[in-house]
Amino acid sequence: MAEVPGRDLAAGWNRISSMDMHKITTLLENNRQWAARVKDTDPGFFERLAAQQHPKYLWIGCSDSRVPANQITGLVPGEVFVHRNVANIAHPTDVNLMSVLEYAVDVLQVEHVLVVGHYGCGGVRAALQGRLPGIADFWLEPVRELARRHRKTLAGLEGRELEDKVCELNVTSQVRALANSGIVQNAWERKQKLTIHGWVYRLDDGILQDLGETRTGPEE
C-alpha cells in the first residue's frame, strides 16, 4: 500500500510534540522535587518568600542561559533582583531596564547594582562580526559604537581576545551609564547607600571577576 505523505508528516509532528511535552513535564516534575527539597531543609522558606522580598542586590546581566544570577553567586530566591538582556546593555532609552532600576532603587532599596557581562558573549560576537537582521541589529548598535570609540585600545586584537576585551569595555560602559542615570543620581543625592559594580563571568571556570569599575557616589 502506498504511503500517504500527509499522514506521515502528521505522524512525525505527533512524535515531536510528544517528545516536547515529555520535556515540559520533566520541568514540572523537577520543580516539585526542588520545592520538596527546599521545604525539607527550611520548612518556612516559601512562607517568608511570599510575604515580601528584601533583596540587597540588583543583577543586570546577559540573557545567556549559561549565566544564572542566583546559582553563580550562591544566593537563594528572594536575595537578588534580576534584569537580563542580550549583551547586558544598560541603555537609558530602555524603558524595561529603567523600570526595573527605578523599582529596585526606589522601592526595594537595593544596596548594590551588579552589572555582569561574560566572556564568550554571543551578542558581543554578533555585533563585531557584522550586521544582523531585524531588531537584534538595532539592539546591539551600542556595542559596535563602543568598539569604534575604543579602536586604539582594541588595535591588534582579534578573535576571542578581541571579543573578551569588548565584553569588559561593555561592562565598564554600562556601569558609567547607570551611574549617570537620573534614578541613581537622585538616590545618591538623598544619601541613599548604593554602589554599582562591574563584573565579568568566565564560562570555562565559573569565576566572577571584579573589573574594578565601581561607583559609590556622584563624585566618581
Residue pairs with C-beta under 8 A, 6 or more apart in sequence:
35 46
38 45
38 46
39 45
39 46
45 76
48 78
49 77
49 78
53 78
53 81
53 108
54 78
54 108
55 78
55 79
55 80
55 81
55 104
55 108
55 110
56 79
56 110
56 111
56 112
57 73
57 75
57 79
57 80
57 81
57 110
57 111
57 112
57 113
57 114
58 80
58 81
58 82
58 83
58 100
58 101
58 104
58 105
58 108
58 110
58 112
58 113
58 114
59 69
59 73
59 80
59 81
59 82
59 83
59 84
59 114
59 116
60 83
60 84
60 88
60 90
60 97
60 100
60 101
60 113
60 114
60 115
60 116
60 174
60 178
61 67
61 69
61 82
61 83
61 84
61 88
61 114
61 115
61 116
61 117
61 118
62 84
62 85
62 86
62 87
62 88
62 116
62 117
62 118
62 121
62 123
63 84
63 85
63 86
64 118
64 121
64 122
66 118
66 203
67 116
67 118
67 201
67 203
69 75
69 80
69 82
69 84
69 116
70 76
70 77
70 79
70 80
70 82
72 201
72 206
72 208
73 80
73 208
81 100
81 103
81 104
81 108
81 110
83 96
83 97
83 100
83 101
85 94
85 96
85 97
85 139
86 123
86 136
86 139
86 140
87 117
87 121
87 123
87 124
87 127
87 139
87 140
87 143
87 170
88 115
88 116
88 117
88 170
88 171
88 174
89 139
89 140
89 142
89 143
89 170
89 174
90 97
90 115
90 174
90 177
90 178
91 97
91 142
91 177
92 98
92 177
92 181
98 181
98 183
101 113
101 178
101 181
101 183
101 184
102 183
104 110
104 113
105 113
105 183
105 184
105 187
105 192
105 194
106 183
106 187
109 192
110 194
111 193
111 194
111 195
112 194
112 195
112 196
112 197
113 178
113 184
113 194
113 195
113 196
113 197
114 197
114 199
115 171
115 174
115 175
115 178
115 196
115 197
115 198
115 199
116 171
116 199
116 200
116 201
116 208
117 124
117 167
117 168
117 170
117 171
117 174
117 199
117 200
117 201
118 167
118 200
118 201
118 202
118 203
119 163
119 164
119 167
119 200
119 201
119 202
119 203
119 204
120 160
120 163
120 164
120 203
121 163
121 167
123 140
123 143
124 143
124 163
124 166
124 167
124 170
125 163
126 132
126 136
126 140
127 140
127 141
127 143
127 144
127 147
127 166
128 143
128 144
128 147
128 162
128 163
128 166
131 137
132 140
142 173
143 166
143 170
146 166
146 169
146 170
146 173
147 154
147 166
147 169
150 166
150 169
153 165
153 169
154 162
154 165
154 166
157 165
167 200
168 200
168 211
171 198
171 199
171 200
171 211
171 213
172 198
172 211
172 213
174 198
175 196
175 197
175 198
175 213
175 214
175 215
176 213
176 215
178 184
178 196
178 215
179 185
179 196
179 215
179 220
184 194
184 196
185 218
187 194
188 194
188 217
188 218
189 218
194 216
195 214
195 215
195 216
196 214
196 215
196 216
197 210
197 213
197 214
198 210
198 211
198 212
198 213
198 214
199 208
199 209
199 210
199 211
200 208
200 209
200 211
201 207
201 208
201 209
202 208
202 209
214 220
